[in-house]
């Protein structure tokens, strides 16, 4: 058990294990059926759909849930409740990133980039102010939030500001998807 505490790439291993688990679960028909029918759970399904909106492996299923619920629930309500679920998903991702995942990734980059080009780029004044902007654009889009959260997390934003930003951006993105779903059906 002591070996786990000293494993240098513990968070990368957890992230990779999560990716492999998501791939395996996506191949199980009963699990896929359950995800597709979360919409029948109303607001609870919408909250869970919002949580699923944040991950690259569940974003497509989340969009299906949001689109299904847009038939009976207003896009504004979908955005507000789904955004709350997405904040929970984003906080889980942020905690993984803040818990030394960034340091582990930097260690890998140091081994790959012996001349320090990446380090110079990441510490430039232009890159520092662009991190949250690029991260925000990724979060509001239907693209998976992991990269956007990584960029915002590296910018040393406070947790309160992160929660507010995540809620606003995800609510907006979910609202836009629900609205587009309604327009497509017309």
N, C-alpha and C positions, 0 to 999 in steps of 0.2 A: 504494500500500500504506500510505503514511503517513496517508491519509485515514481508514482504519479505526481507527487508534489515537486519533484525535481526534474520532470520532463520539460525540456526547453520549449517545445512547441505545443503545449497543452491546449491552448485556445484554438490554434489552427487545426489540431486533431479533432476537437469537438465540432468545429465548423465543418470539416470534411465528413465527419461521421453523420452530422445532420443532413448534409447534402445527399449522402449515400442512402440514409434512412428515407428521405423524401422521395428519392427515385424508386426505392423498393416499394414504399407505400403507394406511390402513384400507379404501380403495376397491379395492385390488389383491387379487384373489381368492387368488392364490398366497401372498401374505404372510399373509392372514387364515387360510388353511388351515394354514400353518406354525405360527402362534400357537396355533391350536386343538389342534394335535397335539403341543405341547410336553410334555403330560402323559405321552406314551409314552416320554419320555427319563428317567423315574424321578426320582431325586434331583436330577440336573442340571436337568431340566425344572421341578422344584419350586423350585429356587433361582432360576431365571429367572422362574418364575411369581411368586415373591416380589418380585423386582425390578420386575416389571410391576404389582404391587399398589399401587405408590406414585403412579402417574400417572393423571390423569383420563382419558386416552385409552386406557389399557391395563388399567384396573381391572376392567372387565367380563370381558375375556379372562382375566385372572388368576383371577378367581372361577371361571370355567369350568375352568381348569387345576386349581385347588385341589379343586374338586368332583369332577373326574374321578379325581384321585389319591387322594381320600378313600375310593374303593372298595377300594383295595389297601394303603394306608399309614395308620397310626394318626394321628388328628388331632394328637396331641402331637408326633410326628415332623414332620408337615406344618408345624405352627406353628414349631418350632425351626429347621428348614432354610429354610422360606419367610421367616421373620423375618430370617435372615441375609442373604438376597437383598434383602429390603426395605430393610435398613440401607444396602446399597450404593446402591440407588435414591435413598434419602433423602439420602445424602451428596452424590450428584451434584446433587440439587436444592438442598441447603443451600449447596454451593459456588457455585452460580449466584447464589443470593440474597445470600450474603456478599460476592461479587465485585461489589459496587456496584449490584446490581439494586435493593436497598432504596433507595439514594440516588437512582437514576433514577426510581423510583416516587414518592419524596418530591418530586422536582423537578416531576413532572407534577401532583401534588397541590397544590404551591405555586402553580402556574399556575392551577389550577381553584379553589382556596380562598384567595383574596386576604386574607380576614379572619383566617385562621389557626385556624379551628374544629377542623380535623382535628389540627393540631399540638398544640393544647391537650388534646384528647382522648387522643392517643397518649402524651403525656408526663404524664398524671395518675397519681397513686399507685395508684388502683384499677385502671387499665388495665394498668399494669406487672405486677402480680401475676396478673392474669387472662390475659395472653398465653399463658404456658406451659400453663395449665389448659385453655383453649379449644383450643389447638394439640394438646394430648395427646388430648382427646376426639375431635378430627377424625382424628388418626392412627390411633386404635384402631378407628374406624368404617370401614365399607367406602367412605366418601367418599374422594376423592383427597387425597393427602398434601400437595400443593403449598401450600394455604392454611395447614394446620397447621404445616408446616415454616417457612413465612414468619413466623407468629406466634411460634413458639419461637425462630427465628433472630433476630428483633428484640429478644428478651428478653436477649440477650448471654449465653446459656448456653455453658459450655465444650464443646469438641468431644467430650471423653470422656463427659461427662454426656449429651450429645445422642445419642451412639452407644448408650449403655446404655438411655436412655429410648426411642429409636427401636426398638431390638431388642425390648425388653419389650412395647411397645405394639403393634408390628406382629405379633409372635409371637402375642400374645393375640388380635388381630383375625383373623389367619389361622386360628388354632386354632378360634375361634368359628364361622367360616365353614365349616371342614371338619366340625366337629361338627354344625352345622345341616344340612349337606349329607347327612350320614349319617342324621340323624333324619328328614329328608324322604323318604329312600329306604325307610325302614322301613314 
